[in-house]
Amino acid sequence: MKISIIVAKAKNDVIGKDNQLVWKLSTDLKLFKKLTTGHHIIMGRKTYESVGRPLPNRTSVVITRNKNFSLPEGHVVAHSLEEAIQICIGRHLSQVFIIGGADIYKQAMKFADELLVTQVEAYPEGDAFFPKIDPKVWQMVSSEHYEKDQNNQYSFDFVVYKRNRADK
């Protein structure tokens, strides 16, 4: 099973503030939807709560320490990232996406096969950060540029990194 981390991060690694995104990027949201539709998405409880509902045509796997936390039918609660990954392995999935937040991303870096990074050309204030991408571990394999326009508050690059084979 391929484990993909998908994230939008600023040049200063900010991914959010007060449990919210800090930009409006319509094109990035469309990329996210296109890539994750039909798949399981793993996230922390705060990320799930900031989204506010299960995303259509995806199965949410939400990580929480709260033993009484529940989700709508068809979605899954896990109590650790490892448990969430094991659930997905047990379902014989070909790919799973890890969508945040900061602590889940930090834990997931050692498990991920690829990083799908929207690199936003901005330096916003924030309280949630993506871990540094170590060039000894990750190799950039593609990059596509998108210019700021009426639907995108900032220019950004959509960058794909693959884990160096020797690192896994």
N, C-alpha and C positions, 0 to 999 in steps of 0.2 A: 504494500500500500504506500502510495506516495503521500507524504505529509508536506503541505504547502502552507507557508505563512503568507497572508495577504495583509498589507498595511499601507496606509497613506501617512507619510511622515514629512515634516519640514526639514530644512537644511540643518537646523539645530536639534533634530531628532524628536521634536515635540509631536505628539500624536493627538493630544486633546487637553482640554481644560474644563474642570468642573463636570467631568463625565460627558463631555460633548465634543464634537469635532470643532475645529477652529477655522474652518473655511467652507466655502460653497464651491464644489467641483462636480458639476453635473456629468461631465464626460467620465470622470473617475468612478462615480456611482454606477454608471452604465457598464463600465468595464468590470466592476465588482460583481454586478448582477449577472453579466454574461458568463463570467468564469465560475461562479459559485452555484448557479442554478442547477438543480438536479443532484446536488452533493450534500453531504453532512458538513456542517460548520460548527467548529468547537469555539466556545467563548466563555469568559468569566461571567459571573452573575451581574456585575455592574455594567458590563457591555450589553448584556441581554436587556437589562432594565433601561439603558439609554436608548436602545432601538425600540423598546416598548412592546414588541410582539414578535412571534416567530416570523421570519422572512418567508414570503411565498415560495413554494416549490423547492424548499430546502429543509433538511432535518436539523434542528438545533440540538446540540449537545452542550448543556450549560454546566459549568463547574462552580460548585458552591460548597462551603463547609456546613451550611444550614441543612440539617437532616430532614426538615419539614418543608423544604422548598419543592414546589411542584410546577409542572409545565402542562400545556395542553396535550391531549392524546397525540401520539406519534412523535413526540419529542422526548429527549432523555436528559435526566439529571445525573451528573457524575460528581464525585467528591475529590477528585484530583485529576491533573492532566494525564497522568499515566492510566487511570481508570477510563477516562474519555477515549484515549487512543486504543486501549484494549477493547472497548465496546465496538469501536469502528473496525478493528481487525476482525473481531468475532462476526461482524456482518459482511465480511469478505468484500470490503469496498476497494475500489481501485485507487481512489484519491480522497483526501479529506483536507479541508481548509481551516486554518486557525486564524480567527479574526479579531483577537484581542481579549482583554486590554493589556496594559503594560506588563503586569506581573505574569500573565499567561504567555505573552511573547517572550519574556526573559526565560521562563522555564522551557519553552518550546524550541529555542534555538538549538539545543543539543539533539533534538529529534528530527528536525526539519530536513527535507531533501532539497527544497527550493524556497526562495524568497521572491515574492511578487510585490515589488515596492513602487508605490507612487511617490516619487521624490518631488515634493512641492517646493517651488522656488519662493520660499518665505521664511521668516524668522519670528514666528509669533511667540507670545508668552504662553506658557502652559504648565500643567502639573503632572502630565503623563508623558513618558518618553519611550522611544523604541531603543533597544540595545544597539550599541555600536556594531557595525557589520565589519567583521575581521577579514581583511583581504587574504589572509593566510588560509582561511576556512572557506570563503565564498568567492566564486568567480562570476563576474558579470558576463552573461551570454547574449543579452539583447537589451536594447534601449529604444524607446519611441518617444518623441517629443510632442507635446501638445501646448499650443500657445494660449495665453490668457485671452478670453473673449467674453461676450455677454453672458455665457452660461458657466464660465470658470473664472473664479476670483483671482487665481494665480496661474502662471504657466507651470507645467510640471512634466516630468519624464516618467514613463512607466518602464521600470527596469526589472529584468529577471536575472536572479542569481542562482547558480547551482552550487551545491556543496562540492568542494574538491574531493575527489574519490579517496585520496589518502587519509582524509579526516574522519571518515565514518567508521 
